[in-house]
């Protein structure tokens, strides 16, 4: 649901009547909550905002945020807690555990398959089809995702723990989590049943070791590496089961059935079926977004396109590969930049005759924000940084000073349409965009002269002052 960026329609403070209604709805949806816990989720006096937004597929949603942290979201008049709320109330929903490597797949939009669910010896929670459940990781009871069960617990067991188990709605590290303070899950010790189970298993091992000590003198001990491999088999099955969701195809009856290739034992390394030109295009885009997201700074603009290619994009090329633009579908770097400019990712201008420079980059563009540096590249860069820090020689970087503007209580309604509130700090460009949005939304532009704002506006004087101040800062 939130695997891709969403668009905020409005952000307003909740009214007293809406707050009471929300409190009653939460109490009816989650009857196990005490009055104190209910007050923590829906506070009586603290600031609570209603955020209307559109998901990337066009679905209209409502998010309730306490300050900047989303606590609840509503889909088709049904309330769901966020991971922030579940971290404070981890036992609000029945929980199912999975392996840590599966989390990355879930955050990317995949559903949780039953082979990825860890079945403890004391059994799974008893749920019905359509029950809202929390998903945790092995060794930590802090929920990292929420999903709807596609079958009951009895049906899961009867199916041999195969097939799709949960339709995932929201996860840790998705865009709804990024809307909050981006805090990490707390460490919550597992349930008593889990800890007692581990203790009983350990005692059984000790008793078995004492009783069979003599018989083991002539036997060969199990290699610890083999024990680790056995544990890793379960994790590999879990990851592969999540990957299979992308290969499933619906049949005529609407049920998902896997292709014959899923049942075969295929090697882990599959040959790339893309053409050399498509592979070079992918490498070109990877180096481009890697350079913009991790290398280029705003203070370095305007930046020569040739410098950007030579010093930044080539440096982001993975080891063992070579970036050759002539082998791509663009053939020329200028044509590639023109394509990126058409997507409003950056702006290129010819400041000197025959010499082009990058003058602006939209770092908030979805393509830049959603880009993730490949794990092997990030690891290699980290190792290089560690080796440099070990030598004791670190290059000096001048601090970057950016003027920020704070929103006062008097000016808060002016920025409310753009999703900001009292106390937020904005850059000059963000203030300019918010003011322009307010003027356009309220139709305050003078018909005779587009440079003036209608004096009937409550904030007409403040708008004029802000725009003149921002124009002065940009000229400097």
N, C-alpha and C positions, 0 to 999 in steps of 0.2 A: 504493500500500500504506500509506503513512504521510501521505497528504494531509490526513487528519483526525486528531484527537486519539485516542490509544490509552489503554487502562486497564492499569495495572501490577498484576499479581497477586502477585508476590513478587520480592524482591531479596536474594540471598544471596551470600556469598563462595564462590568455587569451591574444591573440594577438590583435593588433590594428584593423585588418580587421574583426576578429570575434567579437570584441567589437562593431564595427559599425553595423554589421549585427544583433547582438543581440538587439541593441538599436532600429533598424528599426522594428524588429519582435515584440518587446514589444509595440511599438507605434501602430502597426497594430492590435495587439491582444486586447489592451486596449486603444481605441481611446479617451477616456475621460481624459487621463492623460495630464497635461500641460507639457511644456518643462522643468520646474523646477522639477516637480515630476518625470519626466522621468530621469533626471540627478541624482536624489536621488537613484532610483532603479538601473540604469546602469551608474555609475559615469564615468567621462571622464578620470580622471587621477588616481583615487584611485585603490588599488589592487583589482583585480577581478579574481577568480579562476574558472576553469572548472573541475568539479569532475565527473568522470565516475564511476558508481557503478552498482551493481547487487542487486535487491531486493531478499527477502527470497524465492520467487517463481521462481527466475531466470530471471525476467524481467530486461532488460538493460535500465538504466535511466541516465539522465544528470542533474547535480545540479550546479547552478551558485551561488558562495558564495562571498560575500563582506567581505574580511578578513576571519573571522571564522564563520560568520553568513550566512546561506543559504537564498537567497532572491527569487530565482526562481528555478523550476525544470521542466524538459521537458520529456514528454512521447509521443512517436510516433510523433515527430515534432510539438507537441502542448505545449505551455508554460502555467505554472500554478504558481501563487504566493504562497509563504509560509506564515505562520501565522505572521512571523516577518515583512514581507512586508505589510500585511494587517493591522497590528497594527499602522503603520505609515500612511496608506491610507485605513481607515476602510470602506469608501464608494466606493471602487473600484469595488466591486461586489454586486449584489442584495443579501440582507441578510434575512435569516429566523431564528427565535428564537426558542429555546428549553429550557427545564428545566435543572438546574445545575446537578442533579444526572445522567442525560443521558450522560454527557461528559465522564464519566469513561467507559461506554460501547462503545462509539465511539472510544476512544483511544485504546480500546482492539481489534478493527478491525470490529465492527458492523456498519451497515448502518443505516441511520436515517429513521425511519418509520413515516408516516404521523400523527398517533395519538400523536407522541411526538412533533409535531410542534405547537407552540403557535400561535393562530390566533387572531390578534388584531382587534379592532372594525373598524378601517379604512381599513381593508383588507390586503391581502397578496401581495407581489410584483408580477407583471405580468412577467412571464418568460415562455419560450418555453421548450419543451423537449430537453435535451442535454445542457442546459445552465449551465455554471459554476456559482455556488452560494457560498456565505459565510454563515456560521452557527454561531450564537451568542447565548449567554445565557440571560435569562430574567433579565432585570435591568442593562445590560452592553452591549454596542454596539461594543465592541472589539471582532472581530471574533476569534473563537477557533477551527474552522475546515472549510475545503472547500470540496464541493461535487458537483456532476453532477446531475441535476434534471432528474428523470426518467419519468416525465410527466409534461405537462404544468400546469399553475395555474388553468385554467378552468377545466382540467381533474382531478386535485386534489379535487376541490370543488365538481365536479360531482360524484367522488368516495366516497364522504362523509368523506374525510380526513382519508381514510383507505388504507393500503398497503404501499409499500416501496416508499418513496419520493425522497431520495437522495442516490447516491452511493458515500460514503465518501472516499476521496483519501488521505487526510493528516489532522492531528489534533495536537492541543497543547498536549504535553506530549508523543508524539510518538518518534520514533528513529531519524527522520529527525529533530525534534525540539531539541532533545538531542545533535545532531551534532553541534548546535549553542551554544550560551552563556547561554542557559537554563533560560532565563528571563521569568517573569510571564506576563500575559496579563495586559495592562493598564486599568484603569477605565475610560471609555468613556460614557458620559451621553447619554441616549437614544435620538432618534430623536425628533424634536419639535412636531411632530404629536403624539408621545406617551405621552410626557409631557402634551400637551394640552388636550389629551384624559383623563388623570388622573385628571387634574384640572376641566374639565367639569363634570366628574363623581362625584367629590367631591362637586361641587356646587349643582348638582342635589340632592345629599344626604342632603345637608344643607337645600335646599328649601323644599324638601319633609318633612324634620324633622320639619320645622317651620309650614308648612301647615297642617300637621297631628298630631301636638303635642297633641291636645285634644283627638283625637281618640286613641292615643297610651297610654293614661293614664290607660285605661282598658285592654290593651293588654299586653302580656308577651314579654319582650325583648329577642332577639336571644342570645343564649349562645356564647361567643367568642370562646370557644373550638370547637363548631360546625362549626363556620365560618372557623377556621383553618383547620378542617377536610375536609371541602368542597374544599379548595384550594389544600390540599394534594392529593385529589382524582385525580386531573389532572396530578400531578407529578407521582403518582403511575401508571396511565394509560400509561404515556410516557415511564417509565422504562420497564413496562411489554411489551409494543409494540416493544421495542428494543430487548428484550429477545426473542420475537417470531420469529425474523429473523433466529435464530439458529434452530428453529423447522420446518421452512418452507421447503417443498420438491417440486421440480419441477414436473409438470405433463407432459403428452405426448406432449403437445403443447409448452412446455418450460415456461409456466406461473407458478408462485409460488402460491400454495394453502396451507392453513394451515390444520393441522390434526384436527380430531374431538375433541381431548383433549384440543386444544386451545380455543374452543368455550364453554367449560364447566367451571363452577366456581370451581376451585380446591383450596384447602387450601394453604396458604403461605408456611407452613412447610411440605415438601415432604420427605418421608422416603428415606434413602440412599439405593439404590438398589445394591451397591457393597457388595462383600463378606467381612467378617471380615479380611481376609488376605489382600485384596486390600485396605481396609481402613487403616490397619496398615502400609502398604507400602507407602500410601499417607502421613500419619503422619510422617513416618521416613524421607521421602524426604523433607517435610516441615521443620522439625526441623534441618535437615542437612544444607539446603540452608539458613535458618534463622541464624544459628550459624555462617556460613562462611561469610555472607553478613554484619551482624550487631555486631557480638561478637568477632570473632578472628581477631587479628591484625598481620601484617606482621612481626613485631618485636618479636612476641611470637613463631615463627617457629625456629627450629623444635619443634613440639608439640606431646606429647605422645597421641596415639590413645585412650587409656583408659581415659586420662585427658580430651580429647576433648569430649568424650561421656558423662562423668560424670559431668563435670563443664559447658559445653556449650550446648550440644544437649538436655540434660534433662532439663536445665533451659529454653529452648525455647519451651518446650511442653506446649500446652494450658491448662489452668486451668480446672480441671475436667476430663482430659484424662491422660492416662499412656502409656509411650512408652515402648513396649515390643518387642524386636527384634526377639525373638523366635517365636512370632506369625506372623511374616512377612514371605514373600517368601524367604528371604535371610537366615534366621535362625541364622546366625552368623554375628557379626559386621565386622569381617575381610573380609567376602565375600561381604558385602555391599560396603566397601571401595575399594575392588578390582574392583567392577563394576564401581564405580565412577572414579577410576584410568584409566580404559579402555576408558572412555569418555573424558580423558585428563582434568578433573576438578581439580584433585590434584595428588600429588605423595607421595607414602608411601614407606619408606625404613626401614630396620631392622638395626638400628644404634648399638644396643646392642643385644646380643644373646637372642632370644625369646621375645624381646621387639620392637614393631614397633612404628614409629613416622611419623607424617605428616611433610614432609620437604619442600613442595612447593604447592602453591595454585594459580590457574589461575583465579584471580578475574575478568578478562575481559571475561571469558567464558559466552556464551549467557545464559546458564542455571542460572548462578548466577546473571547476570545483569537484566534478565527478571523477577526474583523472586520478588514478592511483599508481604510484611508482612501483614497477615490478619488484618482487621481493629480492631477487638475485641482485638487481642493480642497487637497491637500497642497502643491502648487506655489504656490497663492495664499497660503496661510498662511506658507510660507517666504519669499515675497517681502515680505509685511507685516513679518515679523520682521527681514529684512535692512534694510528701510527704517527701522525703528525703531532698529536698532543703528547705522545710519549717522548718525543724529542725535546719537548719544552719550548718549541718555537711556534707561536701562534700569530698569524698575521693580524694587524690592527685594523679594525673597521670603524670608521667614523660613525657616531650615532646619528640616526635619522630623526630629525625633529619635524613633527607634523602638527600644525595648529588644529585644535579640536574645539567644538562649540557645544556647550551643555544646554539642555532644554529645561527651562524654568517652568513652574506651575502655571504661570500666566500664558506662556507660549505653547503649552502642551497641546491644546486643541488644534493649533496650526499644523502640527506634525502627526496628528492622530490618523489622518487618512493614509499616511505612508507606513503605518505600523510602528511608530516610535512613541515613547512615553516620557514622562518627567524623569529627569536624571540621566537619560541616555546622552552619550557623547557622539557627535557626528563630525565628519570631515566637511570641508567647504563644499565639495561636490555633492555630498549627501544632503546638506542643507539646501543647496540650490535646487536639487531635484525635488525635494519635499515641498519647497515653496512653490515651485512651478506646478507641481501636481495639485496643490491646494487652489492655486489661481485658476487652473484649467477646469478643475472639478466644480468649482463654484461660479464659473463663467464671470470672472472679475476683470477680464481684459477689456480696456476701453475700445469701443468700436472705431472711433475716429483716429486714435493714435495707439498702436499696439504696444508702445513703450510704457504706457501708463496703466495704472490699476484704478478701478472705480473707487471713489472715495466713500461709497456706502458701506464698504467692507469694514468689519470690526478690526481687522488686522491690516488695513491698507497702509497705515503709517509704518508698522513693523515690517511689512513685506518690502516696502520701498527701501527702508533702512538696511535690511538684510541683503537685498540684491545689490545695493550700492556698495556695501562693505565687501561682499564677495567679489564684485567686479574689481574693486581696488586691490584685493589680495591677489587675484589672478593676474592683474597687470604688473604687479611687483614681481 
